[in-house]
């Protein structure tokens, strides 16, 4: 039992050139790419609102937030693109991803401290990094992606 507790389950996804992971406990669901209603005067990284079974969800574009270029993929990649719906302290947000990868389990001991800067995303947004076979996995800390003022603004847009 103690061995299972030492594992962290992550939903992994591609965003620009990198592979990221977020704690599966923060993920509510993954939705295929859908049309989003644009909102005037929203922060530039807020793509708009999405109606998920009657619930209004703000959709966040991390490409714009972190000035990342979008990767153009093939038809299969398009089918794997969409939104990851996360729960951030009781508020649901959708994050646009280029491609969902898979769910993996990693040992907490494998997580290394984040470098100061990785491909445009600052270390303050990163929980840690895990070495993979030919690259590394960046574990995002979703609770640090937005400051209190930004979250309040996003919540106001949602209403």
BALO-898243 format. One line per 8 residues: number of its first residue (from 1); their letters; for each residue x, y, z of N, C-alpha, C. Coordinates in Angstrom, 2 decimals. Example, Ala and Ser with C-alpha at 12.3 -4.5 7.8 and 13.67 -1.06 7.14 Angstrom:
2
1	as	13.19/-5.69/7.80/12.30/-4.50/7.80/13.20/-3.30/7.80 ~ 12.85/-2.25/7.08/13.67/-1.06/7.14/12.90/0.03/7.87
This chain:
159
1	xxxxxxxx	0.82/-1.20/0.00/0.00/0.00/0.00/0.86/1.26/0.00 ~ 1.89/1.28/0.83/2.75/2.46/0.90/3.43/2.72/-0.44 ~ 3.68/1.64/-1.19/4.33/1.80/-2.49/3.43/2.56/-3.46 ~ 2.12/2.28/-3.44/1.19/2.99/-4.33/1.12/4.47/-3.98 ~ 1.22/4.80/-2.71/1.14/6.19/-2.27/2.33/7.01/-2.75 ~ 3.43/6.35/-3.09/4.61/7.04/-3.57/4.53/7.37/-5.06 ~ 3.41/6.99/-5.68/3.24/7.25/-7.11/2.30/8.42/-7.34 ~ 2.59/9.18/-8.36/1.75/10.30/-8.78/1.22/9.96/-10.16
9	xxxxxxxx	-0.10/10.01/-10.33/-0.69/9.77/-11.64/-0.87/11.10/-12.35 ~ -0.41/11.15/-13.59/-0.45/12.38/-14.37/-1.18/12.15/-15.69 ~ -1.96/13.14/-16.09/-2.49/13.20/-17.45/-1.44/13.98/-18.23 ~ -0.91/13.38/-19.29/0.13/14.05/-20.07/-0.44/14.53/-21.39 ~ 0.11/15.64/-21.87/-0.36/16.24/-23.11/0.75/17.06/-23.74 ~ 0.62/17.28/-25.04/1.58/18.09/-25.75/1.05/19.51/-25.87 ~ 1.93/20.45/-25.63/1.65/21.86/-25.80/2.87/22.45/-26.47 ~ 2.73/22.89/-27.69/3.85/23.33/-28.50/4.82/22.17/-28.68
17	xxxxxxxx	6.09/22.35/-28.37/7.09/21.30/-28.60/7.29/20.39/-27.39 ~ 6.68/20.70/-26.26/6.96/19.98/-25.02/5.80/19.09/-24.59 ~ 6.11/18.12/-23.72/5.09/17.27/-23.12/4.97/17.69/-21.65 ~ 3.73/17.93/-21.24/3.44/18.38/-19.88/2.56/17.35/-19.19 ~ 2.54/17.42/-17.88/1.67/16.56/-17.11/1.01/17.35/-16.00 ~ -0.23/16.98/-15.67/-0.90/17.56/-14.52/-1.51/16.42/-13.71 ~ -1.58/16.64/-12.42/-2.10/15.63/-11.50/-3.50/15.21/-11.93 ~ -3.71/13.92/-12.06/-5.00/13.41/-12.53/-6.13/13.82/-11.58
25	xxxxxxxx	-5.83/14.08/-10.33/-6.85/14.48/-9.37/-7.40/15.88/-9.66 ~ -6.64/16.68/-10.43/-7.08/18.03/-10.80/-7.87/18.03/-12.11 ~ -7.89/16.90/-12.82/-8.55/16.81/-14.12/-9.97/16.29/-13.93 ~ -10.93/17.03/-14.46/-12.32/16.59/-14.40/-12.67/15.76/-15.63 ~ -12.24/16.20/-16.80/-12.45/15.43/-18.02/-11.65/16.02/-19.16 ~ -11.61/15.27/-20.26/-10.93/15.71/-21.48/-11.99/15.76/-22.56 ~ -12.05/16.88/-23.27/-13.08/17.12/-24.27/-12.39/17.37/-25.62 ~ -12.94/16.79/-26.70/-12.38/17.07/-28.02/-12.60/18.54/-28.37
33	xxxxxxxx	-11.81/19.01/-29.30/-11.86/20.42/-29.68/-13.27/20.82/-30.09 ~ -13.76/21.88/-29.50/-15.11/22.37/-29.74/-15.06/23.86/-30.04 ~ -16.17/24.39/-30.52/-16.26/25.82/-30.76/-16.39/26.55/-29.43 ~ -15.69/27.66/-29.34/-15.68/28.47/-28.12/-16.22/29.85/-28.47 ~ -17.08/30.38/-27.60/-17.64/31.71/-27.82/-16.67/32.76/-27.27 ~ -16.20/33.64/-28.16/-15.26/34.69/-27.75/-15.96/35.69/-26.83 ~ -15.19/36.26/-25.91/-15.70/37.23/-24.95/-14.95/38.54/-25.14 ~ -15.66/39.64/-25.39/-14.98/40.93/-25.55/-14.33/41.37/-24.23
41	xxxxxxxx	-13.22/42.03/-24.34/-12.48/42.61/-23.21/-11.95/41.57/-22.23 ~ -11.87/40.32/-22.64/-11.28/39.29/-21.78/-9.76/39.38/-21.87 ~ -9.05/38.89/-20.85/-7.58/38.84/-20.98/-7.20/38.07/-22.24 ~ -6.07/38.41/-22.82/-5.68/37.83/-24.11/-5.59/36.31/-24.09 ~ -5.27/35.73/-22.95/-5.11/34.28/-22.87/-6.44/33.54/-22.64 ~ -7.53/34.28/-22.46/-8.85/33.65/-22.33/-9.45/33.56/-23.73 ~ -9.54/32.35/-24.23/-10.03/32.13/-25.59/-11.53/32.40/-25.69 ~ -12.26/32.13/-24.61/-13.69/32.35/-24.61/-14.37/31.42/-23.63
49	xxxxxxxx	-15.66/31.19/-23.86/-16.45/30.33/-22.99/-16.96/29.13/-23.77 ~ -17.09/28.02/-23.07/-17.57/26.78/-23.65/-18.70/26.25/-22.76 ~ -19.78/25.81/-23.39/-20.91/25.26/-22.66/-20.76/23.75/-22.59 ~ -20.47/23.25/-21.39/-20.30/21.82/-21.18/-21.50/21.30/-20.41 ~ -22.45/20.72/-21.13/-23.66/20.18/-20.53/-24.33/21.19/-19.58 ~ -24.45/22.42/-20.04/-25.14/23.46/-19.27/-24.26/24.24/-18.32 ~ -23.01/23.82/-18.15/-22.08/24.55/-17.28/-21.15/25.40/-18.15 ~ -21.02/26.68/-17.82/-20.18/27.58/-18.60/-18.74/27.49/-18.09
57	xxxxxxxx	-17.83/27.13/-19.00/-16.43/26.91/-18.65/-15.55/27.89/-19.42 ~ -14.75/28.73/-18.71/-13.78/29.58/-19.41/-12.68/28.70/-20.03 ~ -12.30/29.01/-21.26/-11.26/28.25/-21.96/-10.00/29.11/-22.03 ~ -8.92/28.54/-21.51/-7.64/29.24/-21.41/-6.70/28.73/-22.50 ~ -6.05/29.67/-23.17/-5.09/29.32/-24.21/-3.68/29.52/-23.63 ~ -3.03/28.41/-23.23/-1.69/28.51/-22.66/-0.65/28.90/-23.70 ~ -0.98/28.69/-24.99/-0.06/29.17/-26.03/0.09/30.68/-25.92 ~ -1.04/31.36/-25.78/-1.01/32.82/-25.66/-0.45/33.25/-24.31
65	xxxxxxxx	-0.82/32.54/-23.26/-0.37/32.87/-21.91/1.16/32.86/-21.81 ~ 1.78/31.85/-22.44/3.22/31.69/-22.33/3.97/31.97/-23.63 ~ 3.29/32.54/-24.61/3.91/32.91/-25.90/4.57/31.70/-26.57 ~ 3.80/30.61/-26.65/4.28/29.39/-27.31/3.66/29.30/-28.69 ~ 4.43/28.75/-29.64/3.85/28.57/-30.97/3.05/27.28/-31.00 ~ 1.99/27.31/-31.76/1.15/26.12/-31.91/1.79/25.17/-32.90 ~ 1.76/23.91/-32.61/2.34/22.91/-33.51/1.25/22.46/-34.47 ~ 1.59/22.45/-35.75/0.61/21.93/-36.71/0.86/20.44/-36.86
73	xxxxxxxx	-0.18/19.67/-36.61/-0.05/18.22/-36.65/-0.82/17.63/-37.81 ~ -0.79/16.33/-37.88/-1.54/15.64/-38.92/-2.99/15.43/-38.46 ~ -3.74/14.71/-39.26/-5.16/14.51/-38.97/-5.37/13.76/-37.64 ~ -4.49/12.80/-37.35/-4.60/12.05/-36.09/-4.37/12.98/-34.90 ~ -3.39/13.88/-35.01/-3.13/14.85/-33.94/-4.34/15.75/-33.72 ~ -5.00/16.12/-34.81/-6.20/16.96/-34.69/-7.28/16.26/-33.88 ~ -7.41/14.94/-34.07/-8.40/14.17/-33.33/-8.05/14.09/-31.84 ~ -6.78/14.22/-31.51/-6.33/14.13/-30.12/-6.20/15.50/-29.46
81	xxxxxxxx	-6.51/16.57/-30.19/-6.45/17.90/-29.59/-7.78/18.21/-28.91 ~ -7.78/19.19/-28.04/-9.01/19.55/-27.35/-8.77/20.35/-26.11 ~ -9.59/20.11/-25.09/-9.50/20.83/-23.82/-9.34/19.81/-22.70 ~ -8.54/20.18/-21.73/-8.52/19.44/-20.47/-9.28/20.32/-19.48 ~ -10.36/19.80/-18.93/-11.15/20.54/-17.95/-10.55/20.27/-16.58 ~ -10.10/21.33/-15.92/-9.48/21.19/-14.60/-10.33/21.88/-13.55 ~ -10.14/21.49/-12.32/-10.82/22.12/-11.19/-9.77/22.89/-10.40 ~ -9.92/24.19/-10.39/-8.97/25.06/-9.71/-9.69/25.71/-8.54
89	xxxxxxxx	-9.57/25.09/-7.37/-10.23/25.59/-6.16/-11.72/25.82/-6.37 ~ -12.38/24.84/-6.96/-13.83/24.91/-7.14/-14.29/25.57/-8.43 ~ -13.37/26.20/-9.18/-13.74/26.80/-10.46/-13.21/25.90/-11.59 ~ -14.10/25.53/-12.49/-13.68/24.71/-13.63/-13.17/25.61/-14.74 ~ -12.02/25.20/-15.30/-11.41/25.90/-16.43/-11.05/24.86/-17.48 ~ -11.07/25.26/-18.73/-10.61/24.41/-19.80/-9.27/24.92/-20.31 ~ -8.35/24.04/-20.53/-7.04/24.40/-21.07/-6.93/23.77/-22.44 ~ -6.62/24.59/-23.44/-6.45/24.09/-24.81/-5.12/23.34/-24.88
97	xxxxxxxx	-5.18/22.12/-25.43/-3.96/21.33/-25.61/-3.81/20.99/-27.08 ~ -2.56/20.77/-27.51/-2.31/20.37/-28.89/-2.64/18.90/-29.10 ~ -2.34/18.08/-28.09/-2.56/16.64/-28.25/-2.52/15.98/-26.89 ~ -3.56/15.21/-26.57/-3.54/14.44/-25.33/-2.61/13.25/-25.55 ~ -1.82/12.94/-24.55/-0.89/11.81/-24.67/-1.47/10.59/-23.96 ~ -1.24/10.47/-22.66/-1.72/9.31/-21.91/-1.68/9.61/-20.42 ~ -2.17/8.67/-19.65/-2.07/8.76/-18.19/-0.88/7.89/-17.78 ~ 0.01/8.46/-16.97/1.17/7.70/-16.51/1.29/7.81/-15.00
105	xxxxxxxx	1.98/6.87/-14.41/2.30/6.92/-12.98/3.80/7.11/-12.85 ~ 4.18/8.05/-12.01/5.61/8.26/-11.77/5.85/8.24/-10.26 ~ 7.05/7.88/-9.91/7.45/7.85/-8.52/7.82/9.28/-8.11 ~ 7.35/9.71/-6.96/7.67/11.05/-6.47/9.18/11.28/-6.42 ~ 9.94/10.22/-6.18/11.41/10.35/-6.09/12.03/10.73/-7.43 ~ 11.32/10.48/-8.53/11.86/10.80/-9.86/11.71/12.28/-10.20 ~ 10.89/13.00/-9.46/10.63/14.41/-9.77/11.81/15.27/-9.32 ~ 12.33/16.04/-10.25/13.44/16.95/-9.96/12.91/18.38/-9.92
113	xxxxxxxx	13.63/19.24/-9.22/13.25/20.66/-9.15/13.27/21.25/-10.56 ~ 12.34/22.18/-10.83/12.29/22.76/-12.18/13.44/23.72/-12.43 ~ 13.97/23.71/-13.65/14.94/24.74/-14.02/14.23/26.09/-14.06 ~ 14.97/27.16/-14.05/14.36/28.49/-14.04/13.49/28.77/-15.26 ~ 13.91/28.30/-16.43/13.14/28.60/-17.64/13.14/27.39/-18.57 ~ 11.95/26.96/-18.94/11.82/25.85/-19.88/10.88/26.31/-20.99 ~ 11.41/26.45/-22.19/10.61/26.74/-23.38/9.53/27.79/-23.15 ~ 9.85/28.88/-22.51/8.91/29.98/-22.36/8.05/29.93/-21.12
121	xxxxxxxx	7.98/28.80/-20.44/7.19/28.73/-19.22/8.15/28.84/-18.05 ~ 7.93/29.82/-17.20/8.82/30.05/-16.07/8.71/28.97/-15.01 ~ 9.77/28.80/-14.25/9.85/27.80/-13.21/8.78/27.94/-12.14 ~ 8.24/29.14/-11.96/7.23/29.35/-10.92/5.93/28.60/-11.22 ~ 5.71/28.20/-12.47/4.49/27.50/-12.85/4.68/25.98/-12.88 ~ 5.88/25.54/-12.56/6.23/24.13/-12.73/6.48/23.48/-11.38 ~ 5.82/22.33/-11.18/6.01/21.56/-9.95/7.35/20.83/-9.99 ~ 7.70/20.31/-11.16/8.96/19.59/-11.30/9.11/19.03/-12.69
129	xxxxxxxx	10.22/18.33/-12.88/10.56/17.75/-14.18/10.95/16.30/-13.95 ~ 10.54/15.43/-14.87/10.89/14.02/-14.79/11.63/13.65/-16.08 ~ 12.80/13.06/-15.94/13.53/12.59/-17.11/12.81/11.42/-17.73 ~ 12.65/11.46/-19.04/12.05/10.37/-19.80/13.14/9.79/-20.68 ~ 12.80/8.82/-21.51/13.81/8.15/-22.33/14.63/9.14/-23.16 ~ 13.96/9.90/-24.03/14.68/10.81/-24.92/14.42/12.28/-24.64 ~ 13.66/12.56/-23.59/13.34/13.95/-23.29/12.99/14.06/-21.81 ~ 12.15/15.00/-21.49/11.69/15.16/-20.12/10.23/15.56/-20.12
137	xxxxxxxx	9.58/15.29/-18.99/8.18/15.61/-18.80/8.12/16.76/-17.81 ~ 7.38/17.81/-18.16/7.25/18.97/-17.31/5.93/18.85/-16.55 ~ 5.99/18.84/-15.23/4.79/18.73/-14.42/4.34/20.13/-14.02 ~ 3.17/20.54/-14.53/2.64/21.86/-14.23/1.98/21.89/-12.86 ~ 2.12/23.01/-12.19/1.42/23.25/-10.93/0.24/24.15/-11.27 ~ -0.93/23.55/-11.46/-2.07/24.33/-11.95/-2.51/25.41/-10.97 ~ -2.20/25.24/-9.71/-2.60/26.24/-8.70/-1.77/27.52/-8.81 ~ -0.65/27.45/-9.54/0.19/28.63/-9.71/0.07/29.27/-11.10
145	xxxxxxxx	-0.74/28.68/-11.98/-0.83/29.21/-13.34/-1.41/30.61/-13.40 ~ -2.27/30.94/-12.43/-2.94/32.24/-12.43/-2.87/32.85/-11.04 ~ -2.68/34.17/-10.99/-2.70/34.81/-9.68/-4.15/35.10/-9.29 ~ -4.35/35.52/-8.07/-5.70/35.72/-7.53/-6.50/36.72/-8.37 ~ -5.84/37.78/-8.83/-6.52/38.82/-9.62/-7.00/38.24/-10.96 ~ -6.15/37.43/-11.60/-6.52/36.81/-12.88/-7.68/35.84/-12.69 ~ -7.62/35.05/-11.63/-8.72/34.10/-11.35/-10.03/34.83/-11.11 ~ -9.97/35.94/-10.40/-11.18/36.72/-10.14/-11.75/37.26/-11.45
153	xxxxxxx	-10.88/37.74/-12.32/-11.31/38.26/-13.62/-11.93/37.15/-14.48 ~ -11.31/35.97/-14.48/-11.84/34.84/-15.24/-13.20/34.43/-14.68 ~ -13.33/34.44/-13.36/-14.60/34.07/-12.73/-15.70/35.07/-13.09 ~ -15.35/36.36/-13.15/-16.32/37.39/-13.52/-16.78/37.20/-14.96 ~ -15.86/36.83/-15.85/-16.22/36.59/-17.25/-17.19/35.43/-17.37 ~ -16.97/34.42/-16.55/-17.80/33.20/-16.57/-19.24/33.50/-16.20 ~ -19.46/34.49/-15.37/-20.80/34.79/-14.88/-21.49/35.73/-15.78
